[in-house]
Amino acid sequence: MSSSLEGRVAVVFGVANKRSIAWSIAQGLHNAGAKVAITYQNERLELEARELIASLPGAEGFMCDVSDDAAIERLFVQLKERYGKLHVLVHSIAFAPAEELKGEFVATTREGFRIAHDVSVYSLVALARAASPLMEDGGSIITMTYYGAERVVPRYNVMGVAKAALECSVRYLAYDLGKKKIRVNAISAGPIKTLAARGISGLGDMLKAHAERAPLQRNVDVNEVGATGVFLASDASSGITGEVIYVDCGYNIMGF
């Protein structure tokens, strides 16, 4: 099976800056031959996103707020008009209010819980529903999770619960969309210094603990996550769906 993505069209959600996991995956997809569409949330993020997009010949940018169903509908109308078909969707989106990522989980507010699940989890469902009619030849949907979905990571709080819901959603979507030859998988990356991760208090402690305990004795590099995204997008992973693929230098296998 080939890892080439020549003739494929991919849309990537979640590019915030050049340190984003989504950006690393977008670069990998482009290098593998895919036509890449990159979305940004709003006009405030448009400038930096467009500078990155310009560095990938042939890539195009589109605005989409994933918490707005009308915006999602408009985007996929644009994608259909521009490309006709879609083969790959990358969902690298997660958000919770900063105050929810401090202190104890028991202090989580109702609104903070709602926002975290709407943006971080439901958006995958909404995007998969909108993308599937364009995946006439089958396709691959990839999302990003974290070990905090399975084990307590102090101060990760409501995001851990949201990631657990995300991983469960991957399995249900894989079941629903399998009949259309659409695969749905998640990458569970170790902690990386991305813009989103900086909102988690204690990130430095997380990085230190991972490097000390992981079998490879280091933290994962964002480009390693990007390469796994390309693998999951390609025919080389044609028999894999509904899975969580760990790219964390082996941290998840350790008992202590």
GUKOL-234470 format. One record per residue (C-alpha): residue number from 1; y, z, x. Coordinates in Angstrom, 3 decimals. Each point is the difference from the previous one (the first is absolute). Layout:
<nodes>
@num->NUM | north->Y | up->Z | east->X
...
</nodes>
This chain:
<nodes>
@num->1 | north->0.000 | up->0.000 | east->0.000
@num->2 | north->3.491 | up->-0.880 | east->1.226
@num->3 | north->3.063 | up->2.211 | east->0.379
@num->4 | north->2.265 | up->-3.033 | east->-0.380
@num->5 | north->2.419 | up->0.094 | east->-2.922
@num->6 | north->1.110 | up->-3.638 | east->0.221
@num->7 | north->0.959 | up->-1.266 | east->-3.437
@num->8 | north->0.194 | up->3.510 | east->-1.485
@num->9 | north->3.040 | up->1.606 | east->-1.627
@num->10 | north->0.676 | up->3.714 | east->0.426
@num->11 | north->2.602 | up->2.283 | east->-1.542
@num->12 | north->0.851 | up->3.239 | east->1.798
@num->13 | north->1.635 | up->3.003 | east->-1.661
@num->14 | north->1.443 | up->2.901 | east->1.972
@num->15 | north->1.790 | up->-1.482 | east->3.014
@num->16 | north->2.802 | up->2.465 | east->0.787
@num->17 | north->0.628 | up->-0.731 | east->3.682
@num->18 | north->-1.735 | up->-1.245 | east->3.144
@num->19 | north->-2.027 | up->3.245 | east->0.275
@num->20 | north->-1.555 | up->-0.383 | east->-3.457
@num->21 | north->-3.739 | up->-0.381 | east->-0.351
@num->22 | north->0.779 | up->-2.742 | east->-2.527
@num->23 | north->1.971 | up->-1.882 | east->2.652
@num->24 | north->-2.880 | up->0.184 | east->2.470
@num->25 | north->-2.353 | up->-1.395 | east->-2.642
@num->26 | north->2.502 | up->-2.721 | east->-0.942
@num->27 | north->0.234 | up->-1.093 | east->3.634
@num->28 | north->-3.787 | up->-0.083 | east->0.277
@num->29 | north->-0.373 | up->-2.055 | east->-3.176
@num->30 | north->2.612 | up->-2.445 | east->1.246
@num->31 | north->-1.677 | up->-0.322 | east->3.399
@num->32 | north->-3.311 | up->-0.673 | east->-1.752
@num->33 | north->1.560 | up->-2.970 | east->-1.790
@num->34 | north->0.975 | up->1.379 | east->-3.407
@num->35 | north->3.197 | up->-0.838 | east->-1.830
@num->36 | north->1.670 | up->3.379 | east->-0.433
@num->37 | north->2.320 | up->1.251 | east->-2.745
@num->38 | north->1.634 | up->3.355 | east->0.724
@num->39 | north->1.626 | up->2.145 | east->-2.673
@num->40 | north->2.787 | up->2.534 | east->0.306
@num->41 | north->0.981 | up->2.573 | east->-2.603
@num->42 | north->3.715 | up->-0.582 | east->-0.439
@num->43 | north->3.185 | up->-1.456 | east->1.472
@num->44 | north->0.436 | up->2.990 | east->2.315
@num->45 | north->-3.252 | up->-0.827 | east->1.771
@num->46 | north->0.479 | up->-3.744 | east->-0.164
@num->47 | north->1.993 | up->-0.416 | east->3.215
@num->48 | north->-2.531 | up->1.568 | east->2.367
@num->49 | north->-2.907 | up->-1.593 | east->-1.839
@num->50 | north->1.540 | up->-3.455 | east->0.248
@num->51 | north->0.550 | up->0.398 | east->3.736
@num->52 | north->-3.698 | up->0.742 | east->0.410
@num->53 | north->-1.050 | up->-2.808 | east->-2.318
@num->54 | north->2.083 | up->-2.454 | east->2.007
@num->55 | north->-2.102 | up->0.831 | east->3.061
@num->56 | north->-3.134 | up->-1.352 | east->-1.746
@num->57 | north->0.380 | up->-3.789 | east->-0.326
@num->58 | north->-0.746 | up->-1.076 | east->-3.564
@num->59 | north->0.017 | up->3.503 | east->-1.468
@num->60 | north->2.138 | up->0.639 | east->-3.067
@num->61 | north->1.556 | up->3.091 | east->-1.545
@num->62 | north->0.093 | up->1.149 | east->-3.617
@num->63 | north->1.557 | up->3.042 | east->-1.676
@num->64 | north->-2.262 | up->2.212 | east->-2.104
@num->65 | north->0.248 | up->3.615 | east->-1.154
@num->66 | north->-3.634 | up->0.917 | east->-0.704
@num->67 | north->1.040 | up->2.760 | east->-2.415
@num->68 | north->1.478 | up->-2.668 | east->-2.309
@num->69 | north->-2.525 | up->-2.063 | east->-1.994
@num->70 | north->2.592 | up->-2.689 | east->-0.723
@num->71 | north->0.709 | up->-0.367 | east->3.727
@num->72 | north->-3.725 | up->-0.381 | east->0.705
@num->73 | north->-0.291 | up->-2.672 | east->-2.684
@num->74 | north->2.975 | up->-1.917 | east->1.415
@num->75 | north->-1.425 | up->0.143 | east->3.509
@num->76 | north->-3.372 | up->-1.455 | east->-0.934
@num->77 | north->1.660 | up->-2.770 | east->-1.985
@num->78 | north->1.905 | up->-0.828 | east->3.203
@num->79 | north->-3.144 | up->0.168 | east->2.114
@num->80 | north->-1.866 | up->-2.318 | east->-2.364
@num->81 | north->2.864 | up->-2.493 | east->0.002
@num->82 | north->0.289 | up->0.105 | east->3.782
@num->83 | north->-3.636 | up->0.131 | east->1.120
@num->84 | north->-2.164 | up->-0.734 | east->-3.028
@num->85 | north->-2.811 | up->2.297 | east->1.110
@num->86 | north->-0.324 | up->3.368 | east->1.724
@num->87 | north->-2.818 | up->1.172 | east->2.254
@num->88 | north->1.093 | up->3.318 | east->1.520
@num->89 | north->2.056 | up->2.937 | east->-1.255
@num->90 | north->0.957 | up->2.881 | east->2.290
@num->91 | north->1.176 | up->3.204 | east->-1.703
@num->92 | north->1.549 | up->2.315 | east->2.589
@num->93 | north->2.161 | up->2.087 | east->-2.307
@num->94 | north->0.213 | up->3.771 | east->-0.347
@num->95 | north->2.779 | up->2.347 | east->-0.979
@num->96 | north->0.596 | up->3.570 | east->-1.116
@num->97 | north->3.307 | up->1.871 | east->-0.095
@num->98 | north->0.624 | up->1.695 | east->3.358
@num->99 | north->0.091 | up->3.482 | east->-1.504
@num->100 | north->-3.572 | up->-0.448 | east->-1.235
@num->101 | north->-1.216 | up->-0.400 | east->3.598
@num->102 | north->1.157 | up->3.438 | east->1.101
@num->103 | north->-1.346 | up->3.424 | east->-0.765
@num->104 | north->-3.024 | up->0.500 | east->-2.242
@num->105 | north->-1.743 | up->-2.456 | east->-2.316
@num->106 | north->0.058 | up->2.547 | east->-2.810
@num->107 | north->3.785 | up->-0.485 | east->-0.137
@num->108 | north->-0.340 | up->-3.707 | east->-0.869
@num->109 | north->2.324 | up->-0.951 | east->-2.844
@num->110 | north->-1.066 | up->-2.037 | east->-3.009
@num->111 | north->2.495 | up->-2.721 | east->0.876
@num->112 | north->-1.045 | up->-0.072 | east->3.651
@num->113 | north->-3.632 | up->-0.367 | east->-1.056
@num->114 | north->0.894 | up->-2.835 | east->-2.370
@num->115 | north->2.058 | up->-1.904 | east->2.567
@num->116 | north->-2.635 | up->0.310 | east->2.726
@num->117 | north->-2.719 | up->-1.390 | east->-2.256
@num->118 | north->2.138 | up->-2.691 | east->-1.587
@num->119 | north->1.227 | up->-1.478 | east->3.287
@num->120 | north->-3.016 | up->0.710 | east->2.204
@num->121 | north->-2.882 | up->-0.621 | east->-2.421
@num->122 | north->0.927 | up->-1.745 | east->-3.222
@num->123 | north->1.841 | up->-2.690 | east->1.931
@num->124 | north->-3.343 | up->-1.142 | east->1.452
@num->125 | north->-1.442 | up->-0.360 | east->-3.501
@num->126 | north->3.067 | up->-1.875 | east->-1.229
@num->127 | north->0.060 | up->-2.350 | east->2.991
@num->128 | north->-3.735 | up->-0.679 | east->-0.182
@num->129 | north->0.320 | up->-0.869 | east->-3.692
@num->130 | north->2.880 | up->-2.395 | east->0.716
@num->131 | north->-1.635 | up->-1.563 | east->3.062
@num->132 | north->-3.495 | up->-0.612 | east->-1.347
@num->133 | north->0.873 | up->-3.087 | east->-2.117
@num->134 | north->1.389 | up->-1.652 | east->3.153
@num->135 | north->-3.167 | up->0.777 | east->1.988
@num->136 | north->-1.865 | up->-2.946 | east->-1.493
@num->137 | north->-2.161 | up->-0.366 | east->3.111
@num->138 | north->-0.696 | up->3.718 | east->0.302
@num->139 | north->1.947 | up->2.207 | east->2.344
@num->140 | north->0.531 | up->3.269 | east->1.820
@num->141 | north->2.178 | up->2.935 | east->-1.030
@num->142 | north->0.658 | up->2.602 | east->2.688
@num->143 | north->1.716 | up->3.371 | east->-0.338
@num->144 | north->0.784 | up->2.857 | east->2.377
@num->145 | north->-1.335 | up->3.533 | east->-0.330
@num->146 | north->-0.307 | up->3.104 | east->2.180
@num->147 | north->-2.526 | up->2.756 | east->0.739
@num->148 | north->2.161 | up->2.435 | east->-1.989
@num->149 | north->-1.702 | up->-1.488 | east->-3.065
@num->150 | north->-3.208 | up->1.806 | east->0.985
@num->151 | north->1.026 | up->3.094 | east->1.940
@num->152 | north->2.987 | up->2.314 | east->-0.175
@num->153 | north->2.784 | up->-1.058 | east->2.349
@num->154 | north->2.644 | up->2.744 | east->-0.260
@num->155 | north->3.300 | up->-1.301 | east->-1.396
@num->156 | north->-1.454 | up->-3.408 | east->-0.874
@num->157 | north->-0.256 | up->1.584 | east->-3.444
@num->158 | north->0.385 | up->-2.344 | east->-2.971
@num->159 | north->-0.458 | up->-3.069 | east->2.192
@num->160 | north->-3.544 | up->1.153 | east->0.744
@num->161 | north->-0.727 | up->0.165 | east->-3.712
@num->162 | north->1.610 | up->-3.408 | east->-0.512
@num->163 | north->-2.078 | up->-1.508 | east->2.805
@num->164 | north->-3.155 | up->1.397 | east->-1.611
@num->165 | north->0.997 | up->-1.738 | east->-3.232
@num->166 | north->0.718 | up->-3.159 | east->1.979
@num->167 | north->-3.458 | up->-0.007 | east->1.573
@num->168 | north->-1.609 | up->0.482 | east->-3.406
@num->169 | north->2.137 | up->-2.840 | east->-1.368
@num->170 | north->-1.308 | up->-2.240 | east->2.800
@num->171 | north->-3.549 | up->0.533 | east->-1.239
@num->172 | north->0.819 | up->-0.673 | east->-3.651
@num->173 | north->2.034 | up->-3.089 | east->0.881
@num->174 | north->-2.800 | up->-1.250 | east->2.240
@num->175 | north->-2.376 | up->0.269 | east->-2.954
@num->176 | north->2.352 | up->-1.721 | east->-2.456
@num->177 | north->1.068 | up->-2.819 | east->2.315
@num->178 | north->-3.316 | up->-0.633 | east->1.721
@num->179 | north->-0.991 | up->-2.474 | east->-2.711
@num->180 | north->3.000 | up->-2.085 | east->1.100
@num->181 | north->-1.120 | up->0.159 | east->3.643
@num->182 | north->2.946 | up->2.248 | east->0.821
@num->183 | north->-0.736 | up->2.782 | east->2.468
@num->184 | north->1.983 | up->3.258 | east->0.063
@num->185 | north->-0.061 | up->2.345 | east->2.997
@num->186 | north->2.048 | up->2.747 | east->1.632
@num->187 | north->0.799 | up->0.686 | east->3.639
@num->188 | north->0.188 | up->3.681 | east->0.910
@num->189 | north->2.172 | up->0.075 | east->3.092
@num->190 | north->0.648 | up->2.991 | east->2.189
@num->191 | north->3.577 | up->1.332 | east->0.137
@num->192 | north->2.533 | up->-2.486 | east->1.378
@num->193 | north->3.739 | up->0.443 | east->0.551
@num->194 | north->1.136 | up->-2.242 | east->-2.826
@num->195 | north->3.152 | up->0.425 | east->-2.084
@num->196 | north->-2.067 | up->1.385 | east->-2.900
@num->197 | north->-1.898 | up->2.444 | east->2.219
@num->198 | north->3.224 | up->1.520 | east->1.284
@num->199 | north->0.537 | up->1.480 | east->-3.447
@num->200 | north->-3.032 | up->2.259 | east->0.513
@num->201 | north->0.909 | up->3.297 | east->1.612
@num->202 | north->-2.390 | up->0.863 | east->2.796
@num->203 | north->-0.686 | up->-3.620 | east->1.006
@num->204 | north->0.102 | up->0.989 | east->3.660
@num->205 | north->-2.727 | up->2.594 | east->-0.571
@num->206 | north->-2.112 | up->-2.596 | east->-1.814
@num->207 | north->0.301 | up->-2.458 | east->2.883
@num->208 | north->-0.869 | up->2.674 | east->2.552
@num->209 | north->-3.051 | up->1.214 | east->-1.940
@num->210 | north->-1.325 | up->-3.531 | east->-0.491
@num->211 | north->0.334 | up->-0.887 | east->3.673
@num->212 | north->-1.766 | up->3.195 | east->1.051
@num->213 | north->-2.906 | up->-0.204 | east->-2.463
@num->214 | north->-0.671 | up->-3.704 | east->-0.427
@num->215 | north->-3.011 | up->-1.290 | east->1.976
@num->216 | north->2.234 | up->-2.618 | east->1.669
@num->217 | north->2.386 | up->2.790 | east->1.066
@num->218 | north->3.126 | up->-1.807 | east->-1.195
@num->219 | north->1.959 | up->-1.058 | east->-3.056
@num->220 | north->-0.492 | up->-3.389 | east->-1.580
@num->221 | north->2.392 | up->-2.846 | east->0.816
@num->222 | north->1.666 | up->-1.811 | east->-2.895
@num->223 | north->-1.302 | up->-3.331 | east->1.311
@num->224 | north->-3.570 | up->1.250 | east->-0.378
@num->225 | north->0.694 | up->0.597 | east->-3.673
@num->226 | north->1.556 | up->-3.451 | east->-0.250
@num->227 | north->-3.107 | up->-1.593 | east->1.498
@num->228 | north->-2.187 | up->1.766 | east->-2.557
@num->229 | north->2.227 | up->-1.357 | east->-2.752
@num->230 | north->-0.594 | up->-3.537 | east->1.275
@num->231 | north->-3.769 | up->0.660 | east->0.072
@num->232 | north->0.021 | up->1.197 | east->-3.614
@num->233 | north->2.092 | up->-3.008 | east->-1.029
@num->234 | north->-2.396 | up->-2.462 | east->1.591
@num->235 | north->-3.441 | up->-1.346 | east->-0.839
@num->236 | north->-1.381 | up->2.176 | east->2.812
@num->237 | north->0.052 | up->2.881 | east->-2.510
@num->238 | north->-1.278 | up->-2.026 | east->-2.964
@num->239 | north->-2.691 | up->2.555 | east->-0.896
@num->240 | north->2.276 | up->3.066 | east->0.046
@num->241 | north->1.707 | up->1.339 | east->-3.119
@num->242 | north->0.862 | up->3.377 | east->-1.492
@num->243 | north->-0.016 | up->1.604 | east->3.446
@num->244 | north->2.233 | up->2.238 | east->2.082
@num->245 | north->0.033 | up->-1.262 | east->3.588
@num->246 | north->1.036 | up->2.666 | east->2.532
@num->247 | north->2.246 | up->-1.057 | east->2.867
@num->248 | north->0.716 | up->3.423 | east->1.469
@num->249 | north->-1.718 | up->0.059 | east->3.412
@num->250 | north->-2.914 | up->1.802 | east->-1.674
@num->251 | north->1.905 | up->3.086 | east->-1.112
@num->252 | north->-1.638 | up->-0.028 | east->-3.446
@num->253 | north->-3.521 | up->0.535 | east->1.355
@num->254 | north->0.812 | up->3.345 | east->1.613
@num->255 | north->-0.897 | up->3.319 | east->-1.604
@num->256 | north->2.457 | up->1.965 | east->2.146
</nodes>
